[in-house]
Amino acid sequence: MRFSELAGKEIISLDEGARLGVISETDLVIDTETGTIRSLIVPNRGTFFRRRILVLPFQGIKKIGHDLIIVDLSTIEDEEHYLKELNLE
């Protein structure tokens, strides 16, 4: 599947049915050796002064439909550990 096919789809939580964001607002982490998507980085509402970032492994995607992507939030990776690993903090 190409990124252009994912662009514009809404990301919905499987458990809560809550809208988490849109693919055009997210970043993809791609494994350069295999060319596969490792995870989605979804900006999400957090506390008053700080936005929360959801790091969703590709295995957490349960279904890709015509207009939306359903994800399992129980697979979310730790944001701080992930940012340290990428040296983005």
Secondary structure, DSSP 8 states (H G I E B T S, - for coil): --HHHHTT-EEEETTT--EEEEGGGSEEEE-TTT--EEEEEEEE--SSS--EEEEEEGGGEEEE-SSEEEE-GGG-B-HHHHHHHHT--
